Amino acid sequence: MRLTGMLLLGMVAGCTVGPDFQRPPPPQATSYTPAKLPAQTASADAPEGAAQRFVTDMDVAGQWWTLFRSEPLNALITQALQRNPNLAAAQAALRQAREEVYAQRGQYFPTVTAGLSASRNLTPIAALSPASASGNPYYSLITPQLSVSFVPDVFGANRRTVESLAAQAENQRFQLEATYLTLTTNVIAAAVQEASLRGQIAATEAIIRDEADLLGILQRQLALGQVAGSDVALQEAAQAQARQVLPPLQKQLAQQRDLLTALTGGYPSEEVAAQFDVESLQLPVDLPVSLPAKLVAQRPDIRAAEAALHATSAQVGVAVAARLPQITLTAELGNSTNSVANLFTPGTNFWTVAGGLTAPLFDAGTLLHKQRAAEAAFDQAAAQYRGTALAALQNVADSLHALQSDADALAAAVAAEQAASRSLAITRRQLQLGQVAYLALLNAEQTYQQARLALVQAQAGRLADTAALFQSLGGGWWNRTDVSNGDDGARRGQN
């Protein structure tokens, strides 16, 4: 009687066993760096040399890539969002996860099935009396039947299962956001790398032309007896060395173009029309720096880890409910007659109402260990969540450090390129006047070549690390409207 009373009380109260999920608290950190973040970076007198300002708690634009002021880049990202198969796969996975939730919610309601059976039978009259009222050993039996079954969710096993599946769908939603962010960032990174390679190729080609001009001067001087043949040979070697740098850069550029084509969902034979160089991309000046407490609500990977933690928490409740009694209610209603005409005549109907109670008595600890396994899975998910959050904070810190270093590196690269250019011009004049040996010119040339390539790489580095900062801050998915995730009402402020 005591157990029956507990079961009836549970059915009325609708209790749900297992832990109720609590969102992890935000990190206590208030900054990303031990020292105070400077208001802005250094600047340089060169393309992409503007000082960048760090704006604390500035919101991230949904289409943040438009800050690079490149219409070809905007069009390329739009094409990638429309055609990239990884994004389409993530959207399909989200739809699948949500349908699983809807399917499980159906367990809250009774299951009703209808059936109809018909048979022609012969009674073995040597052993039994004829089954039909007419005494004919041949008879037909037609039975339409309606069955209803219901399992009351007394201890919340189904509620916890629905909760877990809904959390898994939320996890998949943020997996979609992560796929979106990764795709857009990869397109930008590929465009910036293409711009860098084009700049390095242009610098290398200019160097090759300069080497050829100098070789011509030396060959004329050799004919006049003003230089030795070894000087001409050294210059020929320098020119060949400069030419040797060009093919690897051209190979990387071709592969980068293939990558852009693949990111936009095209075949390698369908090369994208847009081309990028450093001058076609504008460096964003105002950069957002979200507080660490807000970062955990912005990063898709952190939100996905939180949803995974929620799913494992609900599974603990499912495991606990499996160890408790379960009630099953069934009902059947139907008719059974010898002909269709008599289906609804008195005396042909039947019905059955039944209830069942099952409870585990002995399972050799199986259900207990399943509960402990679910609890261990929750502990694992909690540790993974903390690891994801720490990695996210590190990503932002790395990006902030990189942007400050990039600005300093560009300023140094500009100064080095200008100094190397002046040194090379002076050395060339001195060589023509016979004031220095050719070896001095060769050293000046090599210094200038390295300075020009370093300058291009420094310019591209600022663009790439700026994109990395926006990615590390979550990419502004809560502000975007270009790709629907099927849940437009769920924005950062509502979660």
Wavefront OBJ file of the C-alpha trace (Angstrom):
o trace
v 0.000 0.000 0.000
v 2.869 2.337 0.789
v 4.424 1.778 -2.642
v 1.051 2.277 -4.337
v 0.568 5.543 -2.485
v 4.008 6.749 -3.525
v 3.290 5.907 -7.155
v -0.063 7.712 -7.110
v 1.546 10.723 -5.462
v 4.294 10.703 -8.086
v 1.744 10.585 -10.920
v -0.083 13.591 -9.482
v 3.025 15.622 -8.645
v 4.851 14.686 -11.836
v 8.240 14.588 -10.117
v 11.434 14.568 -12.145
v 14.379 12.738 -10.664
v 17.990 13.644 -11.286
v 19.858 16.961 -11.061
v 18.378 20.171 -12.456
v 20.887 21.790 -14.802
v 22.533 25.027 -13.742
v 24.513 27.072 -16.275
v 28.199 27.328 -15.342
v 29.094 30.711 -13.826
v 31.019 33.154 -16.048
v 34.778 33.474 -15.512
v 35.900 35.863 -12.807
v 38.624 37.353 -15.033
v 38.099 40.966 -16.101
v 40.832 41.172 -18.759
v 42.800 38.994 -21.138
v 46.317 40.233 -20.388
v 48.259 40.669 -17.130
v 49.083 44.266 -18.043
v 46.502 46.826 -19.006
v 45.579 46.660 -22.690
v 46.819 49.765 -24.526
v 44.255 52.040 -26.098
v 45.675 51.465 -29.575
v 48.470 49.824 -31.499
v 51.460 51.457 -33.155
v 51.091 52.940 -36.628
v 53.278 53.010 -39.718
v 53.454 55.124 -42.864
v 52.419 52.349 -45.253
v 49.322 50.565 -46.540
v 47.620 48.699 -43.644
v 49.694 50.835 -41.278
v 46.896 52.667 -39.441
v 46.767 52.453 -35.661
v 44.025 50.109 -34.442
v 41.966 51.075 -31.396
v 40.783 48.512 -28.832
v 37.208 49.334 -27.780
v 36.172 47.506 -24.607
v 32.737 45.859 -24.679
v 32.070 47.000 -28.246
v 29.518 44.719 -29.921
v 30.614 42.549 -32.844
v 28.846 43.128 -36.152
v 27.003 40.177 -37.645
v 28.712 40.675 -41.025
v 32.020 41.787 -39.538
v 33.974 41.016 -42.712
v 32.406 44.071 -44.368
v 34.770 46.143 -42.203
v 37.549 45.165 -44.623
v 35.781 47.351 -47.250
v 36.090 44.866 -50.099
v 33.066 44.226 -52.287
v 34.723 41.216 -53.995
v 35.339 39.696 -50.549
v 31.717 40.311 -49.509
v 30.457 38.670 -52.697
v 32.789 35.706 -52.218
v 31.576 35.096 -48.669
v 27.961 35.329 -49.814
v 28.695 32.689 -52.445
v 30.401 30.469 -49.873
v 27.409 30.702 -47.522
v 25.108 29.665 -50.339
v 27.168 26.805 -51.781
v 29.553 25.388 -49.195
v 28.542 21.763 -48.435
v 29.846 21.829 -44.846
v 27.376 24.554 -43.950
v 24.529 22.690 -45.659
v 25.482 19.522 -43.749
v 25.455 21.393 -40.424
v 22.019 22.836 -41.208
v 20.681 19.353 -42.010
v 22.179 17.988 -38.778
v 20.358 20.691 -36.813
v 17.050 19.829 -38.480
v 17.617 16.169 -37.655
v 18.363 16.949 -33.993
v 15.210 19.029 -33.658
v 13.067 16.316 -35.222
v 14.450 13.894 -32.632
v 13.153 16.235 -29.920
v 9.706 16.408 -31.516
v 9.625 12.619 -31.829
v 10.487 12.109 -28.153
v 7.820 14.572 -27.044
v 5.272 12.202 -28.530
v 5.973 9.881 -25.589
v 4.007 12.257 -23.373
v 0.780 11.115 -25.039
v -0.991 7.743 -25.409
v -0.311 5.625 -28.452
v -3.472 4.700 -30.363
v -3.446 2.009 -33.036
v -6.209 0.546 -35.138
v -6.264 -2.924 -36.632
v -8.470 -5.152 -38.687
v -8.097 -8.911 -39.027
v -10.176 -11.324 -41.131
v -9.909 -15.096 -41.377
v -11.658 -18.118 -42.893
v -11.619 -21.137 -40.606
v -12.564 -24.851 -40.440
v -13.581 -26.421 -37.122
v -12.212 -29.974 -36.544
v -15.668 -31.449 -35.804
v -14.168 -34.798 -34.803
v -12.646 -33.090 -31.775
v -14.647 -29.883 -31.288
v -18.189 -28.631 -31.748
v -18.623 -26.169 -34.627
v -17.629 -22.643 -33.560
v -20.410 -20.994 -35.542
v -23.963 -20.695 -34.226
v -25.318 -22.313 -37.417
v -23.357 -25.510 -36.833
v -21.423 -25.092 -40.090
v -17.796 -26.190 -39.548
v -16.716 -23.428 -41.976
v -16.891 -19.948 -40.574
v -15.415 -16.455 -41.042
v -14.159 -14.159 -38.299
v -13.805 -10.404 -38.768
v -12.265 -8.389 -35.925
v -11.769 -4.609 -36.032
v -9.870 -3.432 -32.960
v -8.683 -0.198 -31.353
v -5.732 -0.350 -28.924
v -4.520 2.387 -26.579
v -1.319 2.192 -24.565
v 0.192 4.776 -22.257
v 3.246 4.915 -20.005
v 2.809 7.712 -17.417
v 5.999 9.708 -16.914
v 5.839 9.232 -13.157
v 9.484 9.920 -12.348
v 10.287 12.150 -15.316
v 12.265 9.684 -17.412
v 10.703 11.029 -20.596
v 11.034 14.640 -19.447
v 14.737 14.111 -18.851
v 15.082 12.373 -22.206
v 13.383 15.275 -23.970
v 15.583 17.684 -22.026
v 18.701 15.800 -23.117
v 17.643 15.705 -26.770
v 16.758 19.412 -26.686
v 20.206 20.154 -25.280
v 21.759 18.045 -28.044
v 19.785 20.070 -30.581
v 21.099 23.242 -28.944
v 24.596 21.790 -29.207
v 24.011 21.168 -32.907
v 22.699 24.697 -33.332
v 25.964 26.114 -32.032
v 27.908 23.591 -34.101
v 26.183 25.239 -37.049
v 27.220 28.673 -35.799
v 30.795 27.420 -35.414
v 30.730 26.033 -38.960
v 29.421 29.377 -40.226
v 32.134 31.286 -38.356
v 34.893 28.929 -39.481
v 33.766 29.140 -43.096
v 33.643 32.932 -43.220
v 36.967 33.243 -41.411
v 38.614 30.714 -43.717
v 37.448 32.667 -46.778
v 38.930 35.855 -45.337
v 42.157 34.112 -44.365
v 42.460 32.630 -47.857
v 41.846 36.036 -49.450
v 44.454 37.662 -47.191
v 46.961 34.913 -47.962
v 46.327 35.399 -51.677
v 46.929 39.122 -51.245
v 50.166 38.381 -49.408
v 51.350 35.989 -52.109
v 50.526 38.447 -54.874
v 52.480 41.105 -53.021
v 55.452 38.794 -52.553
v 55.316 37.774 -56.227
v 55.197 41.413 -57.318
v 58.146 42.247 -55.059
v 60.093 39.233 -56.337
v 59.418 40.139 -59.965
v 60.601 43.709 -59.288
v 63.730 42.322 -57.678
v 64.361 40.103 -60.711
v 64.024 43.118 -62.995
v 66.460 45.085 -60.832
v 68.899 42.177 -60.910
v 68.636 42.007 -64.687
v 69.302 45.745 -64.995
v 72.312 45.473 -62.744
v 73.607 42.484 -64.689
v 73.402 44.527 -67.868
v 75.429 47.317 -66.231
v 78.080 44.877 -65.060
v 78.311 43.229 -68.463
v 78.917 46.635 -70.068
v 81.511 47.438 -67.423
v 83.161 44.071 -68.043
v 83.439 44.901 -71.734
v 85.167 48.160 -70.773
v 87.450 46.355 -68.358
v 86.075 48.140 -65.310
v 84.977 45.011 -63.396
v 86.175 41.462 -63.157
v 84.420 38.499 -64.690
v 83.837 37.092 -61.197
v 81.623 40.075 -60.405
v 79.470 39.320 -63.431
v 79.290 35.668 -62.414
v 78.199 36.635 -58.905
v 75.464 38.852 -60.313
v 74.266 36.075 -62.603
v 74.060 33.809 -59.542
v 72.147 36.485 -57.614
v 69.685 36.865 -60.485
v 69.211 33.088 -60.679
v 68.664 32.961 -56.928
v 65.982 35.651 -57.168
v 64.271 33.723 -59.970
v 64.364 30.595 -57.822
v 62.114 32.264 -55.254
v 59.340 32.910 -57.787
v 58.039 29.377 -58.695
v 57.255 28.328 -55.089
v 55.287 31.552 -54.610
v 53.386 30.970 -57.830
v 52.609 27.403 -56.724
v 51.266 28.627 -53.383
v 49.134 31.220 -55.175
v 47.625 28.588 -57.477
v 46.844 26.362 -54.488
v 45.336 29.318 -52.635
v 43.044 29.967 -55.589
v 41.995 26.305 -55.480
v 41.195 26.703 -51.781
v 39.013 29.748 -52.414
v 37.163 27.841 -55.132
v 36.560 24.885 -52.800
v 35.369 27.125 -49.949
v 32.759 28.638 -52.267
v 31.517 25.171 -53.238
v 33.035 25.115 -56.722
v 35.130 22.601 -58.635
v 38.836 23.328 -59.229
v 38.057 24.077 -62.871
v 35.636 26.837 -61.736
v 38.142 29.388 -60.503
v 36.612 32.335 -58.662
v 36.698 35.615 -60.552
v 37.737 37.829 -57.630
v 41.425 38.490 -57.057
v 42.918 40.049 -53.952
v 45.965 42.147 -53.158
v 46.947 44.036 -50.038
v 45.707 47.356 -51.417
v 42.197 45.941 -52.063
v 41.614 45.210 -48.359
v 41.220 47.962 -45.782
v 42.393 47.381 -42.247
v 39.555 47.818 -39.665
v 40.512 50.528 -37.199
v 38.058 50.042 -34.301
v 38.338 46.572 -32.800
v 35.884 45.150 -30.236
v 37.176 43.581 -27.043
v 34.336 41.768 -25.253
v 34.650 41.175 -21.536
v 35.472 37.570 -20.538
v 32.081 37.234 -18.809
v 30.366 38.010 -22.125
v 32.713 35.881 -24.185
v 31.219 32.665 -22.787
v 27.838 33.728 -24.189
v 29.300 34.717 -27.564
v 31.611 31.869 -28.518
v 29.774 29.086 -30.402
v 32.189 26.442 -29.145
v 31.575 27.422 -25.512
v 27.815 27.424 -26.027
v 28.056 24.018 -27.717
v 30.082 22.689 -24.779
v 27.491 24.095 -22.374
v 24.704 22.357 -24.292
v 26.663 19.086 -24.196
v 27.022 19.511 -20.432
v 23.260 20.066 -20.165
v 22.578 16.915 -22.201
v 24.754 14.768 -19.931
v 23.090 16.277 -16.840
v 19.669 15.194 -18.120
v 21.010 11.710 -18.852
v 21.780 11.307 -15.164
v 18.064 11.787 -14.491
v 17.214 9.217 -17.164
v 19.554 6.718 -15.497
v 18.028 7.380 -12.058
v 14.476 6.967 -13.387
v 15.415 3.615 -14.938
v 15.984 2.243 -11.416
v 12.440 3.152 -10.286
v 9.093 1.406 -10.916
v 7.303 1.924 -14.225
v 3.549 1.903 -14.827
v 1.954 0.788 -18.095
v -1.707 1.358 -18.964
v -3.401 -0.382 -21.895
v -6.922 -0.560 -23.278
v -8.460 -2.482 -26.191
v -11.861 -2.047 -27.791
v -13.236 -4.001 -30.733
v -15.822 -6.251 -32.342
v -15.620 -9.805 -33.539
v -18.257 -11.280 -35.849
v -18.773 -13.739 -38.667
v -19.731 -11.116 -41.265
v -19.269 -7.445 -41.966
v -23.031 -6.869 -41.712
v -23.033 -7.989 -38.071
v -20.016 -5.935 -36.934
v -21.945 -3.599 -34.705
v -24.745 -5.881 -33.522
v -25.142 -6.475 -29.773
v -22.970 -9.193 -28.334
v -20.105 -8.819 -30.801
v -18.139 -6.151 -28.994
v -15.358 -6.645 -26.449
v -13.026 -4.432 -24.427
v -10.111 -4.793 -22.066
v -8.534 -2.303 -19.648
v -5.297 -3.296 -17.930
v -2.579 -1.738 -15.841
v 0.886 -3.022 -15.147
v 3.648 -2.192 -12.705
v 7.235 -3.301 -13.190
v 10.190 -2.589 -10.942
v 13.769 -3.864 -11.094
v 14.522 -6.251 -8.235
v 17.864 -7.751 -9.242
v 20.090 -6.778 -12.172
v 23.555 -7.460 -10.728
v 24.193 -3.713 -10.388
v 23.642 -2.947 -14.073
v 21.362 0.052 -13.563
v 23.456 1.400 -10.692
v 26.614 1.334 -12.799
v 24.779 2.948 -15.707
v 23.821 5.785 -13.380
v 27.416 6.109 -12.221
v 28.558 6.097 -15.859
v 26.119 8.944 -16.611
v 27.483 10.877 -13.630
v 31.039 10.309 -14.852
v 30.003 11.527 -18.314
v 28.673 14.688 -16.674
v 31.982 15.215 -14.876
v 33.811 14.718 -18.172
v 31.572 17.228 -19.955
v 32.098 19.734 -17.132
v 35.868 19.428 -17.464
v 35.608 19.760 -21.239
v 33.503 22.886 -20.812
v 36.144 24.448 -18.577
v 38.839 23.507 -21.071
v 36.861 25.043 -23.943
v 36.337 28.264 -21.988
v 40.023 28.532 -21.108
v 41.013 27.918 -24.733
v 38.597 30.638 -25.851
v 40.106 33.162 -23.440
v 43.538 32.155 -24.674
v 42.444 32.683 -28.302
v 41.395 36.253 -27.563
v 44.573 36.955 -25.597
v 46.711 35.510 -28.400
v 44.908 37.671 -30.978
v 45.376 40.834 -28.897
v 49.062 40.124 -28.413
v 49.442 39.330 -32.111
v 47.810 42.597 -33.206
v 50.119 44.664 -31.022
v 53.162 42.756 -32.269
v 51.950 42.969 -35.876
v 51.744 46.757 -35.645
v 55.250 46.954 -34.217
v 56.505 44.513 -36.840
v 54.994 46.550 -39.669
v 56.534 49.771 -38.352
v 59.902 48.018 -38.168
v 59.438 46.501 -41.622
v 58.647 49.911 -43.127
v 61.741 51.430 -41.527
v 63.882 48.478 -42.644
v 62.583 48.627 -46.233
v 63.189 52.356 -46.478
v 66.680 52.063 -45.012
v 67.534 49.101 -47.245
v 66.258 50.985 -50.298
v 68.423 54.018 -49.498
v 71.427 51.801 -48.779
v 71.019 49.962 -52.083
v 70.740 53.205 -54.063
v 73.892 54.608 -52.422
v 75.816 51.369 -52.950
v 74.856 51.269 -56.617
v 76.156 54.785 -57.178
v 79.331 53.971 -55.294
v 79.845 50.862 -57.407
v 79.452 52.867 -60.616
v 82.080 55.290 -59.333
v 84.370 52.444 -58.336
v 84.251 53.359 -54.653
v 83.101 49.936 -53.365
v 83.544 46.340 -54.396
v 80.736 44.386 -55.991
v 80.357 42.249 -52.860
v 79.037 45.295 -50.993
v 76.361 45.738 -53.642
v 75.395 42.073 -53.429
v 74.925 42.343 -49.660
v 72.832 45.491 -50.089
v 70.660 43.755 -52.660
v 70.001 40.755 -50.444
v 69.122 43.009 -47.507
v 66.680 44.967 -49.652
v 65.066 41.814 -51.047
v 64.449 40.450 -47.575
v 63.090 43.817 -46.391
v 60.572 44.060 -49.260
v 59.236 40.569 -48.674
v 59.061 41.145 -44.916
v 57.049 44.329 -45.509
v 54.435 42.521 -47.593
v 54.199 39.723 -45.044
v 53.801 42.231 -42.193
v 50.963 43.993 -44.017
v 49.136 40.701 -44.582
v 49.805 39.628 -40.997
v 47.812 42.571 -39.604
v 44.851 41.721 -41.836
v 44.944 38.024 -40.940
v 45.228 38.583 -37.187
v 42.421 41.141 -37.277
v 40.163 38.475 -38.770
v 41.403 36.045 -36.097
v 40.327 38.489 -33.363
v 36.788 38.690 -34.734
v 36.695 34.899 -34.922
v 37.965 34.514 -31.351
v 35.196 36.849 -30.131
v 32.481 34.667 -31.678
v 31.946 36.464 -34.983
v 28.759 38.328 -34.018
v 26.374 35.452 -34.850
v 23.762 36.982 -32.522
v 23.547 40.031 -34.798
v 23.464 38.344 -38.191
v 20.436 37.817 -40.417
v 21.976 36.385 -43.605
v 21.664 32.658 -42.776
v 18.777 31.393 -40.649
v 19.427 28.748 -38.025
v 15.712 28.083 -37.663
v 15.578 29.835 -34.305
v 15.770 33.561 -35.050
v 14.224 34.488 -31.721
v 17.051 32.970 -29.718
v 19.669 35.663 -29.453
v 22.394 36.237 -26.970
v 20.290 38.414 -24.665
v 17.568 35.782 -24.471
v 19.835 32.900 -23.491
l 1 2 3 4 5 6 7 8 9 10 11 12 13 14 15 16 17 18 19 20 21 22 23 24 25 26 27 28 29 30 31 32 33 34 35 36 37 38 39 40 41 42 43 44 45 46 47 48 49 50 51 52 53 54 55 56 57 58 59 60 61 62 63 64 65 66 67 68 69 70 71 72 73 74 75 76 77 78 79 80 81 82 83 84 85 86 87 88 89 90 91 92 93 94 95 96 97 98 99 100 101 102 103 104 105 106 107 108 109 110 111 112 113 114 115 116 117 118 119 120 121 122 123 124 125 126 127 128 129 130 131 132 133 134 135 136 137 138 139 140 141 142 143 144 145 146 147 148 149 150 151 152 153 154 155 156 157 158 159 160 161 162 163 164 165 166 167 168 169 170 171 172 173 174 175 176 177 178 179 180 181 182 183 184 185 186 187 188 189 190 191 192 193 194 195 196 197 198 199 200 201 202 203 204 205 206 207 208 209 210 211 212 213 214 215 216 217 218 219 220 221 222 223 224 225 226 227 228 229 230 231 232 233 234 235 236 237 238 239 240 241 242 243 244 245 246 247 248 249 250 251 252 253 254 255 256 257 258 259 260 261 262 263 264 265 266 267 268 269 270 271 272 273 274 275 276 277 278 279 280 281 282 283 284 285 286 287 288 289 290 291 292 293 294 295 296 297 298 299 300 301 302 303 304 305 306 307 308 309 310 311 312 313 314 315 316 317 318 319 320 321 322 323 324 325 326 327 328 329 330 331 332 333 334 335 336 337 338 339 340 341 342 343 344 345 346 347 348 349 350 351 352 353 354 355 356 357 358 359 360 361 362 363 364 365 366 367 368 369 370 371 372 373 374 375 376 377 378 379 380 381 382 383 384 385 386 387 388 389 390 391 392 393 394 395 396 397 398 399 400 401 402 403 404 405 406 407 408 409 410 411 412 413 414 415 416 417 418 419 420 421 422 423 424 425 426 427 428 429 430 431 432 433 434 435 436 437 438 439 440 441 442 443 444 445 446 447 448 449 450 451 452 453 454 455 456 457 458 459 460 461 462 463 464 465 466 467 468 469 470 471 472 473 474 475 476 477 478 479 480 481 482 483 484 485 486 487 488 489 490 491 492 493 494 495
